[in-house]
Amino acid sequence: MPFPDISPYVGGWTIELFGGTFGIRWYALAYVAGILLGWRYAVRLVRQPKLWGGQAPTANPAQIDDLILWVTLGIILGGRVGYVLFYQPHLIWESPGEIVKIWQGGMSFHGGLLGVITALVLFARGQKIDLMKLGDLVAPAVPIGLFFGRVANFINGELWGRPTSMPWGIVFPGADGFPRHPSQLYEALLEGVVLFLVLRWATHSKLWLQRRGVVCGIFLAGYGLARVALENVREPDSFLNDLFGLGGSVTMGMLLSLPMLIGGAWLIWRGLKEPVVIVRTDAAPASKEDAASAP
């Protein structure tokens, strides 16, 4: 199946300026859409009292409005720095000027995750918010951005999969002419749609926003599991295709995702063991007996 003729620029519109080509890229638009929709989704979560039981929401809408700038910086700076350190360290001494060209692609999810965690730590400390519960609030919105980002990877014709004989295999431009797994779309489905629905079930059906760290743990473990599985059909980077001399059976994506899987499973186990402590929002403070009897 040939790769669809999709311009990396929205509408195919570009201008030539200062010897370069400029336009609105789908890749950039994906980041904007993911951040804005994730922001509004987080605001909706804190505005639904039933999700929090007797507890006060982790943050109010105004605080989430402030948080979005911190998260955006964490995504962009962490994503780019992580990509360079994890996948293209040679740019540091060979072509340092290329590091800032994020419009050409080259962002690492794991680097972006570390950037967002750093932003959450700083924000939580400044606002006196429980860091773990802040992570529980942010986590359900992350798959929205992951979905749009993976679709943009497909439009860019990058991060393609390994060769396949499946009828939906796609011949990507810049590859070797063999049909390959559209692994970007697999990731959009698992990391985006499926993970979003699992987290939606956790927040709206199980009401696990009331359990500290569980929703964050589900995200970390869910993403780690999906990424480790999909690395088996995703083509490793050419300069990292033989880690440990195992011929690509172990990839950098797997190594970076395993700690997420393990750490997420631990957070789920820990959060489900702890009793739910009800924080009264009315004038009467909760008694010790009330707290002890909370489900």
N, C-alpha and C positions, 0 to 999 in steps of 0.2 A: 504494500500500500504506500503510495507516494505521500510525502509530507505535504499538508495543505498549504496553499500559497497565502500565508498570513504575514503581513508586514509587522515588524516589531514596533512600529510607530502607529499610534491611533489614527485610523483612517488613511494610513500611508502618507500623511502630510509631514513634510520636512522642509527646512530652509537651510541653505548653505550660508554659513557666516563664519568669518575669520578662519577660513580654510577647513571648517568642520561641518558636520551635518547635525542639525538640531531639530528636535520635535518631541512631542509627548509620547513616551514609551509606555507600552502596556505594562512593562515591568515596574515602572515608577507608579503608574496608576493602581497597580495591584497593592502596593504598600499603602498608598493613601486610602484605598477602599477598606483594606483590612484593619487599619488603625482606627478609622472613623467608625466603621460598623462595630468593631470590638468595643470602642469607647461607649457607644450608645447601648450596647448590650449589657455592659457592666452597670450602667446607670439604671437600666430596667431591673436588674437583679436587686439592687439596693432599694428600689421603690416597691418591692413586693414583700410586705411584712410576713406573709405565710411561709416564705422560704427560710425565715430566720427564727420562727417560733417565738419564744419570749425574749430572744436576744436582740440587742441593737445591731443594725447592720454594721459591717466593718468600717465603712466610710460613707460619707454623704455625697450627693451629686457634685457639690462644689469641690470637694476634695478629689473626686475622680476627674473633674475638669482640669485640675492642676496636675494630676498624676500623668495625664496623657502626654504632656511634653516630656516628662522624665522617661516614660516608656519609649517614646519615639526616638529620643537620643540614644537610649540603650540599644534599641533594635539596630539603628543605623551604624553607630560607632562599634558596638560589639559584633554585629554581623560582619562588618568589613575587616576589623582587626582579627576576628576569629578565622575568617577565610584565609587571610594572609598567613597567619601563624600555623594553622592546621593543614592548609592545602598548597599554599604558594609562598613559603618562607623565602625563597630565592629572590622575590621582589624587593625585599628589604635592602639587599646589597647590590642587586643588579639593576633594578628599575624602580627606585622609590617613588618616582613621579606617578607610576601606575596605581599606586595604593589608593589614591584619592578618587580614581575614576570609577565610582560606584555605578554610574549610569551605564557602564558597559557590562554590568552583571558582576557576579562574584561575591556572593554573600553567604555566610555560613549560619545555618540555623543554630547550631550549638554555640557559636560565638554570640549571636543575637540573644540567646537564652541567658548566657552569662552577663551580657550587658543589661538585660532587663532585670535580672536578679540584683545586680549592683544598684540599679535605679530604685528598685523596690526597697532595698535595705536603707538607702539614704532617705528616701521619702518617708518610710515608716518611722525611722528614727526622728526625723524632723517634725512629723505630725503626731508622734506618740501613738502609733497604731501597731497592733500585733502583726509582726511580719508574716507569720504563718497564715493568719486569717486574710491578710492582704493578698497573699499568693492564691488562696482559695477563691477570692473574688476575681482575680485577673485570669486565672487558668481557663475558665469556661469560654472566654472570649478569644483565646489564642488560636484555636482551630479555624476561625474565620479568616484570619490573616494567612494561615498556612494554606488554606484552599486557594485563595487568590494568588498567592506566591507560586504555588506549583503549576497552576494554569498558565501563569506568565512564563515559567520555565519552559513549558511546552511550546508556547507561542514563539519564544526566542530560539527554539530548536536546540536547547542545551540540556545537560544532565540526562541524556537518553539512557535507555536500558541496554542490556546485553543482547546479542543476536538471538533471534527466535524463529521458529517455523510456524508459529501461530498465525492464523489468517489476519489478525489485527496488527501484525508487526508493521512498523513504519520505517521507511528509508529516510533517515534524517540527513539534511544537507550538512556537509562537513564531516560525516561519518565515513564508513568504508564501503557504502553501497549495499550492505546487507540489511534486511529487515530487522528491526530491533524493538524490544519492548518499549511501549510508551510509558515508561516508569514514572514520569512526571504526573500522568493522569492517575496511575495507581496510587501515588502518594496523595494527590488531591482528594481521592476518594477515602482512603484510610485515615490519613493524618488530618484531613479537613472534615469531610461529611460524617464518617463513622465516629471519629473521636468527639466531634461536637455533639452528636446524638447521645453518646455514652455519658458525657459530662452533663448534658441536659437531663438525662434520666437521674443522675446523681443529685443534681441541684433541685429539680422540680418534683420528682417522684419519691426519692429517698430522703430528701431534705438534709443532705449531708453538708450543706453550708454551715449547719449547726455543729458539725464535728471538725474540730481544728486539724487541718492538714490533710484530710481525706480527699477532698476534691483536687487539691494540688497534686497529691500523690497519684490519683487516677490519671491525671494529665501526663505526669512524668512517666509513669509505667506504661500507659497506653501509647504514647509517642515512641518510647524506647522500643517496645515490642513491635510496633508497626515498622519502624525504621530498620531494625535488625532483620526482620523478615524480608522487607523490600530490597535491602542491599544485595540479596541473592539474585535479583533480576536487574539491578541498576549497575551500569558500567562503572567500574572504579576509575578514578582519575589516572591518566596514563603514567604519571610520575609516582603513583602510589598503588599500582596494580599488583604488586607482589610483596605485600607486607609479610615479614617473617619467612619469606620464601615459600608461601603457601598458594601461590598462583591465583590470588584474588579471592580465595575463599574466606579470608578475613580482611575487612576493609576498615578504613579510618572511620566511616560512618558507624560501623558496628562498635568499634572501640569507644567512640564518644557517646554512644547511646546506651551501652551496658550500665554505666553508673546511674543513668536516669531510671532504667528499669528496676535496678536494685533499690535505689533510694526511694523511688515512688512506691514500691511494694512495702518498704519499711514504714513510710508515712501512713499508708492505708491501714496497716496492721496496728500501728500506734494510735491512730485517730479513732479507730473502731473500738479499741479497748478502753479508751478514756470515757468517763461519764459525761453526758451533756450537761453543762452548767448553765442554768437560765439566769440571764442578766436582766433584772427588772428595769423597765423603762418608765414605770409610773412613780408616784411619790413615795409609795411604801417600799422600803428596802427589803430585799429577800432575806428571810431568816435562815439560820444554819439548817433548820429542819427542812425548809423548802429546797435549799440547794442539795441537801443530802438525798432528797426523794426525787430529784429531777431525773427523768428518763435518760 
